[in-house]
Amino acid sequence: MLRLVLCEALISLTLLTAAFAASPAQRGKIYASTHCARCHAIGRTGASPFEPAPPFRTLHLRYPIESLGEALAEGINTGHPAMPEFVLEPDQIHDLLSYLKTLE
């Protein structure tokens, strides 16, 4: 049990260290991996695990990426109950939008 707790702590510390050392786009990808990948395809290929969730690489076809900043700050609330409401901090918004721009 202690070994499992130590492994989880090490993984968390590694992710935290990587997030601080990374570029905004890299931090945005880490955020997307942690909070969004359960439903959305967050990379350049692949299907979304939850079919109604659009792949991140297609978001720029639906919305100008810069216009998503306000929605992320106020809380994205969609018409279906499966997506939780997310409210991001300004730095998180910048990082996530930086990552989304790399997928255009």
SEMI-813301 format. One record per atom (N, C-alpha, C, CB): residue number from 0; atom name; z, x, y. Coordinates in steps of 0.05 Angstrom, whole numbers, plus 5000, padded with zeros to 4 digits. Glycine has a CB too. Example, Ala and Ser with C-alpha at 12.3 -4.5 7.8 and 13.67 -1.06 7.14 Angstrom:
! SEMI-813301
REC seq atom w u v
REC 0 N 5156 5264 4886
REC 0 CA 5156 5246 4910
REC 0 C 5156 5264 4934
REC 0 CB 5181 5226 4911
REC 1 N 5142 5257 4955
REC 1 CA 5143 5273 4979
REC 1 C 5157 5258 5001
REC 1 CB 5114 5282 4988
This chain:
! SEMI-813301
REC seq atom w u v
REC 0 N 5000 5016 4976
REC 0 CA 5000 5000 5000
REC 0 C 5000 5017 5025
REC 0 CB 5024 4981 5000
REC 1 N 5017 5037 5026
REC 1 CA 5019 5055 5048
REC 1 C 4992 5070 5052
REC 1 CB 5042 5075 5045
REC 2 N 4980 5077 5030
REC 2 CA 4955 5091 5031
REC 2 C 4933 5073 5044
REC 2 CB 4946 5099 5003
REC 3 N 4933 5048 5037
REC 3 CA 4914 5029 5049
REC 3 C 4919 5026 5079
REC 3 CB 4916 5002 5035
REC 4 N 4943 5024 5087
REC 4 CA 4950 5022 5115
REC 4 C 4941 5047 5130
REC 4 CB 4980 5017 5119
REC 5 N 4946 5070 5119
REC 5 CA 4938 5095 5131
REC 5 C 4907 5097 5134
REC 5 CB 4948 5119 5116
REC 6 N 4893 5088 5113
REC 6 CA 4864 5088 5114
REC 6 C 4853 5070 5136
REC 6 CB 4852 5080 5086
REC 7 N 4865 5046 5138
REC 7 CA 4857 5027 5158
REC 7 C 4863 5038 5186
REC 7 CB 4871 5000 5155
REC 8 N 4885 5051 5189
REC 8 CA 4892 5064 5215
REC 8 C 4873 5086 5222
REC 8 CB 4921 5075 5215
REC 9 N 4865 5102 5203
REC 9 CA 4846 5123 5207
REC 9 C 4819 5112 5215
REC 9 CB 4844 5141 5183
REC 10 N 4810 5092 5202
REC 10 CA 4784 5079 5208
REC 10 C 4785 5068 5237
REC 10 CB 4777 5057 5188
REC 11 N 4806 5054 5243
REC 11 CA 4809 5043 5270
REC 11 C 4809 5065 5291
REC 11 CB 4835 5026 5273
REC 12 N 4824 5086 5287
REC 12 CA 4824 5109 5305
REC 12 C 4797 5121 5308
REC 12 CB 4845 5129 5296
REC 13 N 4782 5124 5286
REC 13 CA 4756 5136 5287
REC 13 C 4737 5118 5304
REC 13 CB 4744 5139 5259
REC 14 N 4738 5092 5300
REC 14 CA 4721 5073 5315
REC 14 C 4728 5074 5345
REC 14 CB 4724 5045 5304
REC 15 N 4754 5075 5351
REC 15 CA 4763 5076 5378
REC 15 C 4754 5101 5392
REC 15 CB 4794 5073 5380
REC 16 N 4757 5124 5378
REC 16 CA 4748 5149 5389
REC 16 C 4718 5149 5394
REC 16 CB 4756 5172 5370
REC 17 N 4703 5138 5375
REC 17 CA 4674 5137 5378
REC 17 C 4666 5119 5401
REC 17 CB 4661 5126 5352
REC 18 N 4681 5097 5405
REC 18 CA 4674 5079 5427
REC 18 C 4678 5093 5454
REC 18 CB 4692 5054 5425
REC 19 N 4699 5109 5457
REC 19 CA 4704 5123 5482
REC 19 C 4684 5145 5487
REC 19 CB 4732 5133 5484
REC 20 N 4675 5158 5466
REC 20 CA 4656 5181 5469
REC 20 C 4627 5172 5471
REC 20 CB 4660 5199 5446
REC 21 N 4622 5147 5465
REC 21 CA 4594 5138 5463
REC 21 C 4582 5130 5490
REC 21 CB 4593 5114 5444
REC 22 N 4556 5128 5490
REC 22 CA 4542 5118 5514
REC 22 C 4547 5088 5516
REC 22 CB 4511 5124 5513
REC 23 N 4540 5075 5539
REC 23 CA 4543 5046 5540
REC 23 C 4528 5031 5518
REC 23 CB 4534 5036 5568
REC 24 N 4504 5040 5512
REC 24 CA 4488 5026 5491
REC 24 C 4501 5029 5464
REC 24 CB 4459 5037 5491
REC 25 N 4512 5053 5459
REC 25 CA 4526 5057 5433
REC 25 C 4551 5040 5432
REC 25 CB 4533 5087 5430
REC 26 N 4566 5039 5454
REC 26 CA 4590 5022 5454
REC 26 C 4582 4993 5450
REC 26 CB 4606 5025 5480
REC 27 N 4559 4984 5462
REC 27 CA 4550 4957 5459
REC 27 C 4542 4951 5430
REC 27 CB 4526 4952 5477
REC 28 N 4531 4971 5417
REC 28 CA 4524 4967 5388
REC 28 C 4550 4965 5372
REC 28 CB 4507 4991 5378
REC 29 N 4570 4981 5378
REC 29 CA 4595 4979 5364
REC 29 C 4607 4951 5369
REC 29 CB 4615 5001 5374
REC 30 N 4606 4941 5393
REC 30 CA 4617 4914 5399
REC 30 C 4601 4893 5383
REC 30 CB 4615 4908 5429
REC 31 N 4575 4896 5383
REC 31 CA 4558 4877 5368
REC 31 C 4564 4878 5338
REC 31 CB 4528 4882 5373
REC 32 N 4568 4902 5327
REC 32 CA 4574 4905 5299
REC 32 C 4601 4892 5292
REC 32 CB 4575 4935 5291
REC 33 N 4620 4894 5310
REC 33 CA 4646 4884 5305
REC 33 C 4648 4854 5309
REC 33 CB 4666 4898 5323
REC 34 N 4635 4843 5330
REC 34 CA 4639 4815 5337
REC 34 C 4615 4797 5332
REC 34 CB 4645 4814 5366
REC 35 N 4592 4808 5328
REC 35 CA 4568 4791 5327
REC 35 C 4552 4792 5300
REC 35 CB 4550 4798 5349
REC 36 N 4555 4814 5286
REC 36 CA 4538 4819 5262
REC 36 C 4544 4800 5239
REC 36 CB 4542 4847 5253
REC 37 N 4567 4786 5240
REC 37 CA 4573 4767 5219
REC 37 C 4552 4745 5218
REC 37 CB 4601 4755 5223
REC 38 N 4540 4738 5241
REC 38 CA 4521 4717 5243
REC 38 C 4493 4727 5251
REC 38 CB 4530 4695 5262
REC 39 N 4492 4746 5270
REC 39 CA 4467 4755 5281
REC 39 C 4457 4781 5268
REC 39 CB 4470 4759 5311
REC 40 N 4431 4783 5265
REC 40 CA 4419 4809 5259
REC 40 C 4420 4825 5285
REC 40 CB 4389 4807 5248
REC 41 N 4434 4847 5285
REC 41 CA 4438 4862 5310
REC 41 C 4420 4886 5313
REC 41 CB 4466 4870 5313
REC 42 N 4404 4892 5292
REC 42 CA 4387 4916 5292
REC 42 C 4358 4909 5297
REC 42 CB 4390 4931 5266
REC 43 N 4341 4929 5294
REC 43 CA 4312 4926 5298
REC 43 C 4298 4911 5276
REC 43 CB 4299 4953 5302
REC 44 N 4311 4908 5253
REC 44 CA 4300 4894 5230
REC 44 C 4321 4877 5217
REC 44 CB 4288 4914 5210
REC 45 N 4311 4860 5199
REC 45 CA 4330 4844 5183
REC 45 C 4333 4816 5193
REC 45 CB 4356 4857 5181
REC 46 N 4341 4799 5175
REC 46 CA 4347 4771 5182
REC 46 C 4376 4767 5189
REC 46 CB 4339 4752 5158
REC 47 N 4381 4748 5206
REC 47 CA 4409 4741 5213
REC 47 C 4423 4730 5189
REC 47 CB 4410 4721 5237
REC 48 N 4448 4738 5183
REC 48 CA 4463 4728 5161
REC 48 C 4467 4697 5163
REC 48 CB 4490 4741 5159
REC 49 N 4469 4687 5187
REC 49 CA 4471 4658 5192
REC 49 C 4444 4649 5204
REC 49 CB 4495 4651 5211
REC 50 N 4428 4635 5189
REC 50 CA 4400 4630 5196
REC 50 C 4397 4619 5225
REC 50 CB 4389 4610 5177
REC 51 N 4413 4600 5235
REC 51 CA 4409 4590 5262
REC 51 C 4414 4611 5284
REC 51 CB 4426 4567 5267
REC 52 N 4428 4633 5278
REC 52 CA 4434 4653 5298
REC 52 C 4410 4671 5302
REC 52 CB 4459 4670 5289
REC 53 N 4400 4673 5327
REC 53 CA 4376 4689 5331
REC 53 C 4382 4719 5328
REC 53 CB 4364 4683 5359
REC 54 N 4363 4734 5317
REC 54 CA 4367 4763 5317
REC 54 C 4368 4774 5346
REC 54 CB 4343 4777 5302
REC 55 N 4385 4793 5350
REC 55 CA 4388 4804 5377
REC 55 C 4362 4816 5388
REC 55 CB 4409 4826 5377
REC 56 N 4345 4826 5370
REC 56 CA 4320 4838 5379
REC 56 C 4301 4817 5391
REC 56 CB 4306 4853 5356
REC 57 N 4306 4792 5387
REC 57 CA 4289 4771 5399
REC 57 C 4300 4758 5424
REC 57 CB 4283 4749 5378
REC 58 N 4325 4765 5431
REC 58 CA 4337 4751 5454
REC 58 C 4322 4755 5480
REC 58 CB 4366 4762 5458
REC 59 N 4309 4778 5483
REC 59 CA 4294 4782 5508
REC 59 C 4269 4765 5510
REC 59 CB 4285 4812 5510
REC 60 N 4261 4753 5487
REC 60 CA 4238 4735 5488
REC 60 C 4247 4707 5497
REC 60 CB 4226 4733 5460
REC 61 N 4273 4701 5495
REC 61 CA 4284 4675 5503
REC 61 C 4296 4676 5531
REC 61 CB 4305 4666 5484
REC 62 N 4308 4699 5538
REC 62 CA 4323 4701 5563
REC 62 C 4319 4729 5575
REC 62 CB 4354 4696 5559
REC 63 N 4317 4732 5601
REC 63 CA 4319 4759 5613
REC 63 C 4347 4770 5606
REC 63 CB 4313 4759 5644
REC 64 N 4348 4793 5595
REC 64 CA 4374 4804 5585
REC 64 C 4394 4805 5608
REC 64 CB 4370 4832 5574
REC 65 N 4385 4813 5632
REC 65 CA 4403 4814 5655
REC 65 C 4416 4787 5661
REC 65 CB 4388 4824 5680
REC 66 N 4403 4766 5655
REC 66 CA 4414 4739 5661
REC 66 C 4436 4731 5642
REC 66 CB 4392 4718 5660
REC 67 N 4440 4746 5620
REC 67 CA 4461 4739 5601
REC 67 C 4488 4749 5611
REC 67 CB 4454 4752 5574
REC 68 N 4489 4766 5630
REC 68 CA 4514 4777 5640
REC 68 C 4533 4755 5649
REC 68 CB 4509 4796 5662
REC 69 N 4523 4737 5665
REC 69 CA 4541 4715 5675
REC 69 C 4551 4698 5652
REC 69 CB 4525 4698 5696
REC 70 N 4534 4692 5633
REC 70 CA 4542 4675 5611
REC 70 C 4564 4689 5594
REC 70 CB 4518 4668 5593
REC 71 N 4561 4716 5591
REC 71 CA 4581 4731 5576
REC 71 C 4607 4732 5591
REC 71 CB 4570 4759 5570
REC 72 N 4606 4733 5617
REC 72 CA 4631 4734 5633
REC 72 C 4645 4707 5633
REC 72 CB 4625 4742 5662
REC 73 N 4630 4685 5633
REC 73 CA 4642 4659 5635
REC 73 C 4648 4648 5607
REC 73 CB 4624 4640 5649
REC 74 N 4636 4659 5587
REC 74 CA 4640 4649 5560
REC 74 C 4616 4635 5549
REC 74 CB 4664 4631 5558
REC 75 N 4603 4647 5530
REC 75 CA 4580 4634 5517
REC 75 C 4590 4612 5500
REC 75 CB 4563 4655 5501
REC 76 N 4581 4588 5505
REC 76 CA 4589 4565 5490
REC 76 C 4564 4551 5482
REC 76 CB 4609 4546 5506
REC 77 N 4558 4550 5456
REC 77 CA 4533 4539 5447
REC 77 C 4537 4510 5437
REC 77 CB 4520 4555 5425
REC 78 N 4515 4497 5431
REC 78 CA 4517 4469 5423
REC 78 C 4525 4465 5394
REC 78 CB 4491 4457 5427
REC 79 N 4529 4487 5379
REC 79 CA 4538 4483 5351
REC 79 C 4566 4495 5348
REC 79 CB 4518 4496 5332
REC 80 N 4582 4483 5331
REC 80 CA 4610 4492 5328
REC 80 C 4614 4518 5313
REC 80 CB 4626 4471 5314
REC 81 N 4593 4529 5301
REC 81 CA 4597 4553 5285
REC 81 C 4601 4578 5302
REC 81 CB 4573 4557 5267
REC 82 N 4590 4578 5327
REC 82 CA 4593 4601 5344
REC 82 C 4618 4599 5361
REC 82 CB 4568 4605 5362
REC 83 N 4636 4618 5358
REC 83 CA 4660 4617 5375
REC 83 C 4653 4624 5404
REC 83 CB 4682 4637 5364
REC 84 N 4670 4615 5422
REC 84 CA 4665 4622 5450
REC 84 C 4674 4651 5455
REC 84 CB 4680 4603 5469
REC 85 N 4657 4667 5467
REC 85 CA 4664 4694 5474
REC 85 C 4665 4697 5504
REC 85 CB 4643 4714 5462
REC 86 N 4686 4710 5514
REC 86 CA 4688 4718 5542
REC 86 C 4692 4748 5542
REC 86 CB 4712 4703 5557
REC 87 N 4674 4762 5554
REC 87 CA 4675 4791 5554
REC 87 C 4684 4802 5581
REC 87 CB 4648 4803 5546
REC 88 N 4697 4826 5580
REC 88 CA 4704 4840 5604
REC 88 C 4679 4853 5616
REC 88 CB 4727 4861 5598
REC 89 N 4680 4859 5642
REC 89 CA 4656 4871 5655
REC 89 C 4645 4896 5640
REC 89 CB 4663 4879 5683
REC 90 N 4663 4914 5631
REC 90 CA 4653 4938 5617
REC 90 C 4640 4930 5590
REC 90 CB 4676 4957 5612
REC 91 N 4651 4911 5577
REC 91 CA 4639 4902 5551
REC 91 C 4612 4889 5556
REC 91 CB 4657 4882 5537
REC 92 N 4609 4874 5578
REC 92 CA 4584 4861 5585
REC 92 C 4563 4883 5590
REC 92 CB 4587 4843 5610
REC 93 N 4570 4902 5606
REC 93 CA 4552 4924 5612
REC 93 C 4542 4938 5587
REC 93 CB 4565 4944 5631
REC 94 N 4562 4944 5569
REC 94 CA 4555 4958 5544
REC 94 C 4537 4941 5526
REC 94 CB 4581 4965 5529
REC 95 N 4544 4916 5523
REC 95 CA 4528 4899 5505
REC 95 C 4500 4895 5517
REC 95 CB 4541 4871 5502
REC 96 N 4497 4890 5543
REC 96 CA 4471 4887 5555
REC 96 C 4455 4913 5553
REC 96 CB 4473 4879 5584
REC 97 N 4468 4936 5555
REC 97 CA 4455 4962 5552
REC 97 C 4444 4964 5524
REC 97 CB 4474 4985 5558
REC 98 N 4459 4955 5504
REC 98 CA 4449 4956 5476
REC 98 C 4426 4937 5473
REC 98 CB 4472 4949 5457
REC 99 N 4428 4913 5483
REC 99 CA 4407 4893 5480
REC 99 C 4381 4903 5492
REC 99 CB 4414 4866 5493
REC 100 N 4383 4918 5515
REC 100 CA 4359 4929 5527
REC 100 C 4345 4949 5509
REC 100 CB 4366 4942 5554
REC 101 N 4360 4962 5492
REC 101 CA 4347 4981 5474
REC 101 C 4330 4968 5452
REC 101 CB 4368 4999 5461
REC 102 N 4335 4942 5448
REC 102 CA 4321 4927 5428
REC 102 C 4295 4914 5438
REC 102 CB 4339 4906 5415
REC 103 N 4291 4915 5464
REC 103 CA 4267 4902 5475
REC 103 C 4241 4915 5465
REC 103 CB 4268 4902 5506
